[in-house]
Amino acid sequence: MLSILIEKYEDKHFPIGPSDPIEAIKFRMEQQGLTPRDLEAYIGSSGRVSEVLNRKRKLSLRMIKNLHEGLRIPYESLMSQAA
C-alpha cells in the first residue's frame, strides 16, 4: 500500500517526460564508441547525420527503424520526434 502511495506521489510531483531521441542516439554513440560517420549506415549521408544530430532535421520513420534495428535503441526513445 505504501509503495502505491509513493508511486502516485512521484508521478504527480515529479513526472518524467518523454526521452529526447537525439540524446538517446548520442548516449548509444558514447556507449559503443561510435562517430557520426558510423551513423551514416542508419541515417544517410554525412550531411543528413549532421542535421539530425544538430536538431535541424527530424528523424524519419525509416531512420527510426534503422537505428532501432542496427543500434538497438528502443523505439520509445526515438519516436517522440518522428516526422
mmCIF file of the N, C-alpha and C atoms, coordinates in Angstrom:
data_MODEL
# 
_entry.id   MODEL 
# 
loop_
_atom_site.group_PDB 
_atom_site.id 
_atom_site.type_symbol 
_atom_site.label_atom_id 
_atom_site.label_alt_id 
_atom_site.label_comp_id 
_atom_site.label_asym_id 
_atom_site.label_entity_id 
_atom_site.label_seq_id 
_atom_site.pdbx_PDB_ins_code 
_atom_site.Cartn_x 
_atom_site.Cartn_y 
_atom_site.Cartn_z 
_atom_site.occupancy 
_atom_site.B_iso_or_equiv 
_atom_site.pdbx_formal_charge 
_atom_site.auth_seq_id 
_atom_site.auth_comp_id 
_atom_site.auth_asym_id 
_atom_site.auth_atom_id 
_atom_site.pdbx_PDB_model_num 
ATOM 1   N N  . MET A 1 1  ? 0.820  -1.181 0.000   1.00 0.00 ? 1  MET A N  1 
ATOM 2   C CA . MET A 1 1  ? 0.000  0.000  0.000   1.00 0.00 ? 1  MET A CA 1 
ATOM 3   C C  . MET A 1 1  ? 0.877  1.262  0.000   1.00 0.00 ? 1  MET A C  1 
ATOM 4   N N  . LEU A 1 2  ? 1.911  1.248  0.824   1.00 0.00 ? 2  LEU A N  1 
ATOM 5   C CA . LEU A 1 2  ? 2.794  2.402  0.909   1.00 0.00 ? 2  LEU A CA 1 
ATOM 6   C C  . LEU A 1 2  ? 3.506  2.653  -0.418  1.00 0.00 ? 2  LEU A C  1 
ATOM 7   N N  . SER A 1 3  ? 3.922  1.583  -1.072  1.00 0.00 ? 3  SER A N  1 
ATOM 8   C CA . SER A 1 3  ? 4.628  1.759  -2.351  1.00 0.00 ? 3  SER A CA 1 
ATOM 9   C C  . SER A 1 3  ? 3.714  2.363  -3.414  1.00 0.00 ? 3  SER A C  1 
ATOM 10  N N  . ILE A 1 4  ? 2.446  2.034  -3.387  1.00 0.00 ? 4  ILE A N  1 
ATOM 11  C CA . ILE A 1 4  ? 1.492  2.604  -4.338  1.00 0.00 ? 4  ILE A CA 1 
ATOM 12  C C  . ILE A 1 4  ? 1.337  4.103  -4.085  1.00 0.00 ? 4  ILE A C  1 
ATOM 13  N N  . LEU A 1 5  ? 1.239  4.482  -2.820  1.00 0.00 ? 5  LEU A N  1 
ATOM 14  C CA . LEU A 1 5  ? 1.129  5.897  -2.472  1.00 0.00 ? 5  LEU A CA 1 
ATOM 15  C C  . LEU A 1 5  ? 2.370  6.674  -2.908  1.00 0.00 ? 5  LEU A C  1 
ATOM 16  N N  . ILE A 1 6  ? 3.527  6.105  -2.686  1.00 0.00 ? 6  ILE A N  1 
ATOM 17  C CA . ILE A 1 6  ? 4.784  6.754  -3.090  1.00 0.00 ? 6  ILE A CA 1 
ATOM 18  C C  . ILE A 1 6  ? 4.831  6.911  -4.608  1.00 0.00 ? 6  ILE A C  1 
ATOM 19  N N  . GLU A 1 7  ? 4.460  5.864  -5.324  1.00 0.00 ? 7  GLU A N  1 
ATOM 20  C CA . GLU A 1 7  ? 4.469  5.920  -6.784  1.00 0.00 ? 7  GLU A CA 1 
ATOM 21  C C  . GLU A 1 7  ? 3.520  7.007  -7.299  1.00 0.00 ? 7  GLU A C  1 
ATOM 22  N N  . LYS A 1 8  ? 2.327  7.080  -6.749  1.00 0.00 ? 8  LYS A N  1 
ATOM 23  C CA . LYS A 1 8  ? 1.364  8.103  -7.174  1.00 0.00 ? 8  LYS A CA 1 
ATOM 24  C C  . LYS A 1 8  ? 1.872  9.508  -6.851  1.00 0.00 ? 8  LYS A C  1 
ATOM 25  N N  . TYR A 1 9  ? 2.484  9.680  -5.693  1.00 0.00 ? 9  TYR A N  1 
ATOM 26  C CA . TYR A 1 9  ? 3.048  10.966 -5.310  1.00 0.00 ? 9  TYR A CA 1 
ATOM 27  C C  . TYR A 1 9  ? 4.151  11.375 -6.290  1.00 0.00 ? 9  TYR A C  1 
ATOM 28  N N  . GLU A 1 10 ? 5.051  10.442 -6.608  1.00 0.00 ? 10 GLU A N  1 
ATOM 29  C CA . GLU A 1 10 ? 6.138  10.739 -7.538  1.00 0.00 ? 10 GLU A CA 1 
ATOM 30  C C  . GLU A 1 10 ? 5.602  11.053 -8.931  1.00 0.00 ? 10 GLU A C  1 
ATOM 31  N N  . ASP A 1 11 ? 4.595  10.309 -9.378  1.00 0.00 ? 11 ASP A N  1 
ATOM 32  C CA . ASP A 1 11 ? 4.010  10.564 -10.693 1.00 0.00 ? 11 ASP A CA 1 
ATOM 33  C C  . ASP A 1 11 ? 3.393  11.959 -10.769 1.00 0.00 ? 11 ASP A C  1 
ATOM 34  N N  . LYS A 1 12 ? 2.787  12.387 -9.679  1.00 0.00 ? 12 LYS A N  1 
ATOM 35  C CA . LYS A 1 12 ? 2.130  13.687 -9.663  1.00 0.00 ? 12 LYS A CA 1 
ATOM 36  C C  . LYS A 1 12 ? 3.124  14.842 -9.533  1.00 0.00 ? 12 LYS A C  1 
ATOM 37  N N  . HIS A 1 13 ? 4.107  14.696 -8.662  1.00 0.00 ? 13 HIS A N  1 
ATOM 38  C CA . HIS A 1 13 ? 5.008  15.802 -8.348  1.00 0.00 ? 13 HIS A CA 1 
ATOM 39  C C  . HIS A 1 13 ? 6.328  15.779 -9.122  1.00 0.00 ? 13 HIS A C  1 
ATOM 40  N N  . PHE A 1 14 ? 6.712  14.645 -9.646  1.00 0.00 ? 14 PHE A N  1 
ATOM 41  C CA . PHE A 1 14 ? 7.983  14.515 -10.369 1.00 0.00 ? 14 PHE A CA 1 
ATOM 42  C C  . PHE A 1 14 ? 7.779  13.716 -11.650 1.00 0.00 ? 14 PHE A C  1 
ATOM 43  N N  . PRO A 1 15 ? 6.922  14.214 -12.555 1.00 0.00 ? 15 PRO A N  1 
ATOM 44  C CA . PRO A 1 15 ? 6.671  13.446 -13.783 1.00 0.00 ? 15 PRO A CA 1 
ATOM 45  C C  . PRO A 1 15 ? 7.925  13.357 -14.648 1.00 0.00 ? 15 PRO A C  1 
ATOM 46  N N  . ILE A 1 16 ? 8.057  12.231 -15.294 1.00 0.00 ? 16 ILE A N  1 
ATOM 47  C CA . ILE A 1 16 ? 9.175  12.017 -16.214 1.00 0.00 ? 16 ILE A CA 1 
ATOM 48  C C  . ILE A 1 16 ? 8.642  12.200 -17.620 1.00 0.00 ? 16 ILE A C  1 
ATOM 49  N N  . GLY A 1 17 ? 9.177  13.190 -18.314 1.00 0.00 ? 17 GLY A N  1 
ATOM 50  C CA . GLY A 1 17 ? 8.731  13.474 -19.671 1.00 0.00 ? 17 GLY A CA 1 
ATOM 51  C C  . GLY A 1 17 ? 9.292  12.469 -20.667 1.00 0.00 ? 17 GLY A C  1 
ATOM 52  N N  . PRO A 1 18 ? 8.877  12.598 -21.904 1.00 0.00 ? 18 PRO A N  1 
ATOM 53  C CA . PRO A 1 18 ? 9.394  11.691 -22.930 1.00 0.00 ? 18 PRO A CA 1 
ATOM 54  C C  . PRO A 1 18 ? 10.895 11.898 -23.131 1.00 0.00 ? 18 PRO A C  1 
ATOM 55  N N  . SER A 1 19 ? 11.553 10.816 -23.481 1.00 0.00 ? 19 SER A N  1 
ATOM 56  C CA . SER A 1 19 ? 13.001 10.915 -23.692 1.00 0.00 ? 19 SER A CA 1 
ATOM 57  C C  . SER A 1 19 ? 13.293 11.698 -24.974 1.00 0.00 ? 19 SER A C  1 
ATOM 58  N N  . ASP A 1 20 ? 14.459 12.252 -25.044 1.00 0.00 ? 20 ASP A N  1 
ATOM 59  C CA . ASP A 1 20 ? 14.881 13.019 -26.204 1.00 0.00 ? 20 ASP A CA 1 
ATOM 60  C C  . ASP A 1 20 ? 15.592 12.075 -27.172 1.00 0.00 ? 20 ASP A C  1 
ATOM 61  N N  . PRO A 1 21 ? 15.085 11.930 -28.396 1.00 0.00 ? 21 PRO A N  1 
ATOM 62  C CA . PRO A 1 21 ? 15.676 10.995 -29.352 1.00 0.00 ? 21 PRO A CA 1 
ATOM 63  C C  . PRO A 1 21 ? 17.149 11.276 -29.656 1.00 0.00 ? 21 PRO A C  1 
ATOM 64  N N  . ILE A 1 22 ? 17.516 12.544 -29.781 1.00 0.00 ? 22 ILE A N  1 
ATOM 65  C CA . ILE A 1 22 ? 18.897 12.880 -30.122 1.00 0.00 ? 22 ILE A CA 1 
ATOM 66  C C  . ILE A 1 22 ? 19.825 12.516 -28.968 1.00 0.00 ? 22 ILE A C  1 
ATOM 67  N N  . GLU A 1 23 ? 19.371 12.753 -27.749 1.00 0.00 ? 23 GLU A N  1 
ATOM 68  C CA . GLU A 1 23 ? 20.179 12.370 -26.591 1.00 0.00 ? 23 GLU A CA 1 
ATOM 69  C C  . GLU A 1 23 ? 20.312 10.850 -26.505 1.00 0.00 ? 23 GLU A C  1 
ATOM 70  N N  . ALA A 1 24 ? 19.259 10.122 -26.876 1.00 0.00 ? 24 ALA A N  1 
ATOM 71  C CA . ALA A 1 24 ? 19.327 8.656  -26.888 1.00 0.00 ? 24 ALA A CA 1 
ATOM 72  C C  . ALA A 1 24 ? 20.363 8.178  -27.907 1.00 0.00 ? 24 ALA A C  1 
ATOM 73  N N  . ILE A 1 25 ? 20.395 8.822  -29.071 1.00 0.00 ? 25 ILE A N  1 
ATOM 74  C CA . ILE A 1 25 ? 21.369 8.453  -30.102 1.00 0.00 ? 25 ILE A CA 1 
ATOM 75  C C  . ILE A 1 25 ? 22.788 8.771  -29.628 1.00 0.00 ? 25 ILE A C  1 
ATOM 76  N N  . LYS A 1 26 ? 22.964 9.968  -29.073 1.00 0.00 ? 26 LYS A N  1 
ATOM 77  C CA . LYS A 1 26 ? 24.295 10.361 -28.589 1.00 0.00 ? 26 LYS A CA 1 
ATOM 78  C C  . LYS A 1 26 ? 24.762 9.453  -27.448 1.00 0.00 ? 26 LYS A C  1 
ATOM 79  N N  . PHE A 1 27 ? 23.838 9.046  -26.588 1.00 0.00 ? 27 PHE A N  1 
ATOM 80  C CA . PHE A 1 27 ? 24.180 8.139  -25.490 1.00 0.00 ? 27 PHE A CA 1 
ATOM 81  C C  . PHE A 1 27 ? 24.664 6.796  -26.044 1.00 0.00 ? 27 PHE A C  1 
ATOM 82  N N  . ARG A 1 28 ? 23.940 6.272  -27.051 1.00 0.00 ? 28 ARG A N  1 
ATOM 83  C CA . ARG A 1 28 ? 24.348 4.994  -27.649 1.00 0.00 ? 28 ARG A CA 1 
ATOM 84  C C  . ARG A 1 28 ? 25.685 5.136  -28.361 1.00 0.00 ? 28 ARG A C  1 
ATOM 85  N N  . MET A 1 29 ? 25.909 6.273  -29.008 1.00 0.00 ? 29 MET A N  1 
ATOM 86  C CA . MET A 1 29 ? 27.195 6.512  -29.674 1.00 0.00 ? 29 MET A CA 1 
ATOM 87  C C  . MET A 1 29 ? 28.324 6.476  -28.644 1.00 0.00 ? 29 MET A C  1 
ATOM 88  N N  . GLU A 1 30 ? 28.095 7.122  -27.511 1.00 0.00 ? 30 GLU A N  1 
ATOM 89  C CA . GLU A 1 30 ? 29.108 7.136  -26.457 1.00 0.00 ? 30 GLU A CA 1 
ATOM 90  C C  . GLU A 1 30 ? 29.344 5.735  -25.901 1.00 0.00 ? 30 GLU A C  1 
ATOM 91  N N  . GLN A 1 31 ? 28.261 4.994  -25.694 1.00 0.00 ? 31 GLN A N  1 
ATOM 92  C CA . GLN A 1 31 ? 28.380 3.634  -25.158 1.00 0.00 ? 31 GLN A CA 1 
ATOM 93  C C  . GLN A 1 31 ? 29.208 2.744  -26.072 1.00 0.00 ? 31 GLN A C  1 
ATOM 94  N N  . GLN A 1 32 ? 28.994 2.868  -27.372 1.00 0.00 ? 32 GLN A N  1 
ATOM 95  C CA . GLN A 1 32 ? 29.632 1.973  -28.333 1.00 0.00 ? 32 GLN A CA 1 
ATOM 96  C C  . GLN A 1 32 ? 30.852 2.574  -29.009 1.00 0.00 ? 32 GLN A C  1 
ATOM 97  N N  . GLY A 1 33 ? 31.230 3.782  -28.613 1.00 0.00 ? 33 GLY A N  1 
ATOM 98  C CA . GLY A 1 33 ? 32.398 4.426  -29.212 1.00 0.00 ? 33 GLY A CA 1 
ATOM 99  C C  . GLY A 1 33 ? 32.214 4.739  -30.683 1.00 0.00 ? 33 GLY A C  1 
ATOM 100 N N  . LEU A 1 34 ? 31.002 5.143  -31.060 1.00 0.00 ? 34 LEU A N  1 
ATOM 101 C CA . LEU A 1 34 ? 30.701 5.437  -32.460 1.00 0.00 ? 34 LEU A CA 1 
ATOM 102 C C  . LEU A 1 34 ? 30.947 6.903  -32.780 1.00 0.00 ? 34 LEU A C  1 
ATOM 103 N N  . THR A 1 35 ? 31.210 7.167  -34.036 1.00 0.00 ? 35 THR A N  1 
ATOM 104 C CA . THR A 1 35 ? 31.367 8.533  -34.522 1.00 0.00 ? 35 THR A CA 1 
ATOM 105 C C  . THR A 1 35 ? 30.160 8.851  -35.409 1.00 0.00 ? 35 THR A C  1 
ATOM 106 N N  . PRO A 1 36 ? 29.959 10.122 -35.734 1.00 0.00 ? 36 PRO A N  1 
ATOM 107 C CA . PRO A 1 36 ? 28.858 10.455 -36.647 1.00 0.00 ? 36 PRO A CA 1 
ATOM 108 C C  . PRO A 1 36 ? 28.963 9.705  -37.980 1.00 0.00 ? 36 PRO A C  1 
ATOM 109 N N  . ARG A 1 37 ? 30.159 9.431  -38.429 1.00 0.00 ? 37 ARG A N  1 
ATOM 110 C CA . ARG A 1 37 ? 30.335 8.674  -39.678 1.00 0.00 ? 37 ARG A CA 1 
ATOM 111 C C  . ARG A 1 37 ? 29.717 7.272  -39.568 1.00 0.00 ? 37 ARG A C  1 
ATOM 112 N N  . ASP A 1 38 ? 29.775 6.691  -38.377 1.00 0.00 ? 38 ASP A N  1 
ATOM 113 C CA . ASP A 1 38 ? 29.187 5.360  -38.183 1.00 0.00 ? 38 ASP A CA 1 
ATOM 114 C C  . ASP A 1 38 ? 27.664 5.380  -38.314 1.00 0.00 ? 38 ASP A C  1 
ATOM 115 N N  . LEU A 1 39 ? 27.048 6.533  -38.110 1.00 0.00 ? 39 LEU A N  1 
ATOM 116 C CA . LEU A 1 39 ? 25.591 6.644  -38.201 1.00 0.00 ? 39 LEU A CA 1 
ATOM 117 C C  . LEU A 1 39 ? 25.094 6.740  -39.637 1.00 0.00 ? 39 LEU A C  1 
ATOM 118 N N  . GLU A 1 40 ? 25.997 6.961  -40.578 1.00 0.00 ? 40 GLU A N  1 
ATOM 119 C CA . GLU A 1 40 ? 25.595 7.102  -41.977 1.00 0.00 ? 40 GLU A CA 1 
ATOM 120 C C  . GLU A 1 40 ? 24.864 5.862  -42.480 1.00 0.00 ? 40 GLU A C  1 
ATOM 121 N N  . ALA A 1 41 ? 25.208 4.703  -41.974 1.00 0.00 ? 41 ALA A N  1 
ATOM 122 C CA . ALA A 1 41 ? 24.548 3.465  -42.390 1.00 0.00 ? 41 ALA A CA 1 
ATOM 123 C C  . ALA A 1 41 ? 23.081 3.433  -41.957 1.00 0.00 ? 41 ALA A C  1 
ATOM 124 N N  . TYR A 1 42 ? 22.727 4.182  -40.929 1.00 0.00 ? 42 TYR A N  1 
ATOM 125 C CA . TYR A 1 42 ? 21.377 4.159  -40.383 1.00 0.00 ? 42 TYR A CA 1 
ATOM 126 C C  . TYR A 1 42 ? 20.559 5.386  -40.750 1.00 0.00 ? 42 TYR A C  1 
ATOM 127 N N  . ILE A 1 43 ? 21.230 6.520  -40.955 1.00 0.00 ? 43 ILE A N  1 
ATOM 128 C CA . ILE A 1 43 ? 20.524 7.788  -41.173 1.00 0.00 ? 43 ILE A CA 1 
ATOM 129 C C  . ILE A 1 43 ? 20.651 8.275  -42.610 1.00 0.00 ? 43 ILE A C  1 
ATOM 130 N N  . GLY A 1 44 ? 21.811 8.125  -43.197 1.00 0.00 ? 44 GLY A N  1 
ATOM 131 C CA . GLY A 1 44 ? 22.025 8.600  -44.564 1.00 0.00 ? 44 GLY A CA 1 
ATOM 132 C C  . GLY A 1 44 ? 23.360 9.306  -44.677 1.00 0.00 ? 44 GLY A C  1 
ATOM 133 N N  . SER A 1 45 ? 23.433 10.263 -45.563 1.00 0.00 ? 45 SER A N  1 
ATOM 134 C CA . SER A 1 45 ? 24.688 10.962 -45.834 1.00 0.00 ? 45 SER A CA 1 
ATOM 135 C C  . SER A 1 45 ? 25.224 11.675 -44.593 1.00 0.00 ? 45 SER A C  1 
ATOM 136 N N  . SER A 1 46 ? 26.480 12.079 -44.673 1.00 0.00 ? 46 SER A N  1 
ATOM 137 C CA . SER A 1 46 ? 27.097 12.779 -43.536 1.00 0.00 ? 46 SER A CA 1 
ATOM 138 C C  . SER A 1 46 ? 26.375 14.090 -43.249 1.00 0.00 ? 46 SER A C  1 
ATOM 139 N N  . GLY A 1 47 ? 25.893 14.751 -44.285 1.00 0.00 ? 47 GLY A N  1 
ATOM 140 C CA . GLY A 1 47 ? 25.133 15.983 -44.095 1.00 0.00 ? 47 GLY A CA 1 
ATOM 141 C C  . GLY A 1 47 ? 23.837 15.742 -43.349 1.00 0.00 ? 47 GLY A C  1 
ATOM 142 N N  . ARG A 1 48 ? 23.163 14.653 -43.688 1.00 0.00 ? 48 ARG A N  1 
ATOM 143 C CA . ARG A 1 48 ? 21.910 14.315 -43.021 1.00 0.00 ? 48 ARG A CA 1 
ATOM 144 C C  . ARG A 1 48 ? 22.156 13.941 -41.562 1.00 0.00 ? 48 ARG A C  1 
ATOM 145 N N  . VAL A 1 49 ? 23.236 13.196 -41.305 1.00 0.00 ? 49 VAL A N  1 
ATOM 146 C CA . VAL A 1 49 ? 23.591 12.840 -39.925 1.00 0.00 ? 49 VAL A CA 1 
ATOM 147 C C  . VAL A 1 49 ? 23.834 14.107 -39.119 1.00 0.00 ? 49 VAL A C  1 
ATOM 148 N N  . SER A 1 50 ? 24.565 15.036 -39.699 1.00 0.00 ? 50 SER A N  1 
ATOM 149 C CA . SER A 1 50 ? 24.861 16.302 -39.028 1.00 0.00 ? 50 SER A CA 1 
ATOM 150 C C  . SER A 1 50 ? 23.580 17.072 -38.734 1.00 0.00 ? 50 SER A C  1 
ATOM 151 N N  . GLU A 1 51 ? 22.677 17.136 -39.694 1.00 0.00 ? 51 GLU A N  1 
ATOM 152 C CA . GLU A 1 51 ? 21.412 17.849 -39.495 1.00 0.00 ? 51 GLU A CA 1 
ATOM 153 C C  . GLU A 1 51 ? 20.594 17.219 -38.373 1.00 0.00 ? 51 GLU A C  1 
ATOM 154 N N  . VAL A 1 52 ? 20.562 15.897 -38.327 1.00 0.00 ? 52 VAL A N  1 
ATOM 155 C CA . VAL A 1 52 ? 19.810 15.203 -37.270 1.00 0.00 ? 52 VAL A CA 1 
ATOM 156 C C  . VAL A 1 52 ? 20.437 15.477 -35.915 1.00 0.00 ? 52 VAL A C  1 
ATOM 157 N N  . LEU A 1 53 ? 21.748 15.306 -35.805 1.00 0.00 ? 53 LEU A N  1 
ATOM 158 C CA . LEU A 1 53 ? 22.413 15.487 -34.515 1.00 0.00 ? 53 LEU A CA 1 
ATOM 159 C C  . LEU A 1 53 ? 22.365 16.940 -34.034 1.00 0.00 ? 53 LEU A C  1 
ATOM 160 N N  . ASN A 1 54 ? 22.250 17.891 -34.970 1.00 0.00 ? 54 ASN A N  1 
ATOM 161 C CA . ASN A 1 54 ? 22.153 19.307 -34.615 1.00 0.00 ? 54 ASN A CA 1 
ATOM 162 C C  . ASN A 1 54 ? 20.704 19.788 -34.556 1.00 0.00 ? 54 ASN A C  1 
ATOM 163 N N  . ARG A 1 55 ? 19.769 18.843 -34.619 1.00 0.00 ? 55 ARG A N  1 
ATOM 164 C CA . ARG A 1 55 ? 18.328 19.112 -34.482 1.00 0.00 ? 55 ARG A CA 1 
ATOM 165 C C  . ARG A 1 55 ? 17.771 20.010 -35.593 1.00 0.00 ? 55 ARG A C  1 
ATOM 166 N N  . LYS A 1 56 ? 18.380 19.964 -36.749 1.00 0.00 ? 56 LYS A N  1 
ATOM 167 C CA . LYS A 1 56 ? 17.875 20.734 -37.882 1.00 0.00 ? 56 LYS A CA 1 
ATOM 168 C C  . LYS A 1 56 ? 16.958 19.888 -38.759 1.00 0.00 ? 56 LYS A C  1 
ATOM 169 N N  . ARG A 1 57 ? 17.000 18.578 -38.577 1.00 0.00 ? 57 ARG A N  1 
ATOM 170 C CA . ARG A 1 57 ? 16.156 17.647 -39.326 1.00 0.00 ? 57 ARG A CA 1 
ATOM 171 C C  . ARG A 1 57 ? 15.598 16.630 -38.344 1.00 0.00 ? 57 ARG A C  1 
ATOM 172 N N  . LYS A 1 58 ? 14.308 16.345 -38.502 1.00 0.00 ? 58 LYS A N  1 
ATOM 173 C CA . LYS A 1 58 ? 13.688 15.348 -37.638 1.00 0.00 ? 58 LYS A CA 1 
ATOM 174 C C  . LYS A 1 58 ? 13.973 13.952 -38.180 1.00 0.00 ? 58 LYS A C  1 
ATOM 175 N N  . LEU A 1 59 ? 13.897 12.984 -37.298 1.00 0.00 ? 59 LEU A N  1 
ATOM 176 C CA . LEU A 1 59 ? 14.071 11.599 -37.705 1.00 0.00 ? 59 LEU A CA 1 
ATOM 177 C C  . LEU A 1 59 ? 12.870 11.144 -38.519 1.00 0.00 ? 59 LEU A C  1 
ATOM 178 N N  . SER A 1 60 ? 13.118 10.450 -39.606 1.00 0.00 ? 60 SER A N  1 
ATOM 179 C CA . SER A 1 60 ? 12.034 9.859  -40.382 1.00 0.00 ? 60 SER A CA 1 
ATOM 180 C C  . SER A 1 60 ? 11.738 8.479  -39.803 1.00 0.00 ? 60 SER A C  1 
ATOM 181 N N  . LEU A 1 61 ? 10.629 7.911  -40.202 1.00 0.00 ? 61 LEU A N  1 
ATOM 182 C CA . LEU A 1 61 ? 10.290 6.569  -39.717 1.00 0.00 ? 61 LEU A CA 1 
ATOM 183 C C  . LEU A 1 61 ? 11.331 5.543  -40.157 1.00 0.00 ? 61 LEU A C  1 
ATOM 184 N N  . ARG A 1 62 ? 11.867 5.716  -41.357 1.00 0.00 ? 62 ARG A N  1 
ATOM 185 C CA . ARG A 1 62 ? 12.908 4.801  -41.842 1.00 0.00 ? 62 ARG A CA 1 
ATOM 186 C C  . ARG A 1 62 ? 14.170 4.906  -40.981 1.00 0.00 ? 62 ARG A C  1 
ATOM 187 N N  . MET A 1 63 ? 14.564 6.134  -40.646 1.00 0.00 ? 63 MET A N  1 
ATOM 188 C CA . MET A 1 63 ? 15.733 6.331  -39.779 1.00 0.00 ? 63 MET A CA 1 
ATOM 189 C C  . MET A 1 63 ? 15.506 5.681  -38.423 1.00 0.00 ? 63 MET A C  1 
ATOM 190 N N  . ILE A 1 64 ? 14.310 5.872  -37.869 1.00 0.00 ? 64 ILE A N  1 
ATOM 191 C CA . ILE A 1 64 ? 13.984 5.290  -36.566 1.00 0.00 ? 64 ILE A CA 1 
ATOM 192 C C  . ILE A 1 64 ? 14.092 3.778  -36.628 1.00 0.00 ? 64 ILE A C  1 
ATOM 193 N N  . LYS A 1 65 ? 13.534 3.192  -37.673 1.00 0.00 ? 65 LYS A N  1 
ATOM 194 C CA . LYS A 1 65 ? 13.590 1.729  -37.829 1.00 0.00 ? 65 LYS A CA 1 
ATOM 195 C C  . LYS A 1 65 ? 15.034 1.256  -37.951 1.00 0.00 ? 65 LYS A C  1 
ATOM 196 N N  . ASN A 1 66 ? 15.830 1.952  -38.757 1.00 0.00 ? 66 ASN A N  1 
ATOM 197 C CA . ASN A 1 66 ? 17.230 1.569  -38.942 1.00 0.00 ? 66 ASN A CA 1 
ATOM 198 C C  . ASN A 1 66 ? 18.026 1.693  -37.643 1.00 0.00 ? 66 ASN A C  1 
ATOM 199 N N  . LEU A 1 67 ? 17.811 2.776  -36.891 1.00 0.00 ? 67 LEU A N  1 
ATOM 200 C CA . LEU A 1 67 ? 18.525 2.968  -35.625 1.00 0.00 ? 67 LEU A CA 1 
ATOM 201 C C  . LEU A 1 67 ? 18.114 1.912  -34.605 1.00 0.00 ? 67 LEU A C  1 
ATOM 202 N N  . HIS A 1 68 ? 16.833 1.579  -34.599 1.00 0.00 ? 68 HIS A N  1 
ATOM 203 C CA . HIS A 1 68 ? 16.361 0.551  -33.668 1.00 0.00 ? 68 HIS A CA 1 
ATOM 204 C C  . HIS A 1 68 ? 16.977 -0.809 -33.995 1.00 0.00 ? 68 HIS A C  1 
ATOM 205 N N  . GLU A 1 69 ? 16.925 -1.179 -35.255 1.00 0.00 ? 69 GLU A N  1 
ATOM 206 C CA . GLU A 1 69 ? 17.433 -2.493 -35.658 1.00 0.00 ? 69 GLU A CA 1 
ATOM 207 C C  . GLU A 1 69 ? 18.956 -2.571 -35.598 1.00 0.00 ? 69 GLU A C  1 
ATOM 208 N N  . GLY A 1 70 ? 19.625 -1.493 -35.993 1.00 0.00 ? 70 GLY A N  1 
ATOM 209 C CA . GLY A 1 70 ? 21.088 -1.524 -36.054 1.00 0.00 ? 70 GLY A CA 1 
ATOM 210 C C  . GLY A 1 70 ? 21.785 -1.256 -34.736 1.00 0.00 ? 70 GLY A C  1 
ATOM 211 N N  . LEU A 1 71 ? 21.243 -0.320 -33.957 1.00 0.00 ? 71 LEU A N  1 
ATOM 212 C CA . LEU A 1 71 ? 21.909 0.072  -32.709 1.00 0.00 ? 71 LEU A CA 1 
ATOM 213 C C  . LEU A 1 71 ? 21.127 -0.341 -31.465 1.00 0.00 ? 71 LEU A C  1 
ATOM 214 N N  . ARG A 1 72 ? 19.973 -0.964 -31.676 1.00 0.00 ? 72 ARG A N  1 
ATOM 215 C CA . ARG A 1 72 ? 19.132 -1.437 -30.565 1.00 0.00 ? 72 ARG A CA 1 
ATOM 216 C C  . ARG A 1 72 ? 18.693 -0.288 -29.641 1.00 0.00 ? 72 ARG A C  1 
ATOM 217 N N  . ILE A 1 73 ? 18.398 0.866  -30.224 1.00 0.00 ? 73 ILE A N  1 
ATOM 218 C CA . ILE A 1 73 ? 17.835 1.973  -29.457 1.00 0.00 ? 73 ILE A CA 1 
ATOM 219 C C  . ILE A 1 73 ? 16.327 1.734  -29.430 1.00 0.00 ? 73 ILE A C  1 
ATOM 220 N N  . PRO A 1 74 ? 15.710 1.714  -28.268 1.00 0.00 ? 74 PRO A N  1 
ATOM 221 C CA . PRO A 1 74 ? 14.267 1.432  -28.198 1.00 0.00 ? 74 PRO A CA 1 
ATOM 222 C C  . PRO A 1 74 ? 13.439 2.418  -29.030 1.00 0.00 ? 74 PRO A C  1 
ATOM 223 N N  . TYR A 1 75 ? 12.393 1.890  -29.648 1.00 0.00 ? 75 TYR A N  1 
ATOM 224 C CA . TYR A 1 75 ? 11.500 2.733  -30.434 1.00 0.00 ? 75 TYR A CA 1 
ATOM 225 C C  . TYR A 1 75 ? 10.960 3.891  -29.589 1.00 0.00 ? 75 TYR A C  1 
ATOM 226 N N  . GLU A 1 76 ? 10.620 3.606  -28.346 1.00 0.00 ? 76 GLU A N  1 
ATOM 227 C CA . GLU A 1 76 ? 10.044 4.623  -27.471 1.00 0.00 ? 76 GLU A CA 1 
ATOM 228 C C  . GLU A 1 76 ? 10.969 5.818  -27.302 1.00 0.00 ? 76 GLU A C  1 
ATOM 229 N N  . SER A 1 77 ? 12.268 5.564  -27.321 1.00 0.00 ? 77 SER A N  1 
ATOM 230 C CA . SER A 1 77 ? 13.243 6.645  -27.174 1.00 0.00 ? 77 SER A CA 1 
ATOM 231 C C  . SER A 1 77 ? 13.385 7.475  -28.439 1.00 0.00 ? 77 SER A C  1 
ATOM 232 N N  . LEU A 1 78 ? 13.017 6.898  -29.569 1.00 0.00 ? 78 LEU A N  1 
ATOM 233 C CA . LEU A 1 78 ? 13.201 7.568  -30.853 1.00 0.00 ? 78 LEU A CA 1 
ATOM 234 C C  . LEU A 1 78 ? 11.926 8.205  -31.405 1.00 0.00 ? 78 LEU A C  1 
ATOM 235 N N  . MET A 1 79 ? 10.777 7.767  -30.949 1.00 0.00 ? 79 MET A N  1 
ATOM 236 C CA . MET A 1 79 ? 9.511  8.157  -31.579 1.00 0.00 ? 79 MET A CA 1 
ATOM 237 C C  . MET A 1 79 ? 9.008  9.552  -31.239 1.00 0.00 ? 79 MET A C  1 
ATOM 238 N N  . SER A 1 80 ? 9.444  10.170 -30.190 1.00 0.00 ? 80 SER A N  1 
ATOM 239 C CA . SER A 1 80 ? 8.846  11.442 -29.795 1.00 0.00 ? 80 SER A CA 1 
ATOM 240 C C  . SER A 1 80 ? 9.159  12.575 -30.764 1.00 0.00 ? 80 SER A C  1 
ATOM 241 N N  . GLN A 1 81 ? 10.022 12.355 -31.747 1.00 0.00 ? 81 GLN A N  1 
ATOM 242 C CA . GLN A 1 81 ? 10.405 13.396 -32.677 1.00 0.00 ? 81 GLN A CA 1 
ATOM 243 C C  . GLN A 1 81 ? 10.082 13.040 -34.126 1.00 0.00 ? 81 GLN A C  1 
ATOM 244 N N  . ALA A 1 82 ? 9.465  11.934 -34.365 1.00 0.00 ? 82 ALA A N  1 
ATOM 245 C CA . ALA A 1 82 ? 9.265  11.454 -35.745 1.00 0.00 ? 82 ALA A CA 1 
ATOM 246 C C  . ALA A 1 82 ? 8.534  12.472 -36.609 1.00 0.00 ? 82 ALA A C  1 
ATOM 247 N N  . ALA A 1 83 ? 8.958  12.546 -37.851 1.00 0.00 ? 83 ALA A N  1 
ATOM 248 C CA . ALA A 1 83 ? 8.344  13.488 -38.808 1.00 0.00 ? 83 ALA A CA 1 
ATOM 249 C C  . ALA A 1 83 ? 7.030  12.943 -39.322 1.00 0.00 ? 83 ALA A C  1 
# 
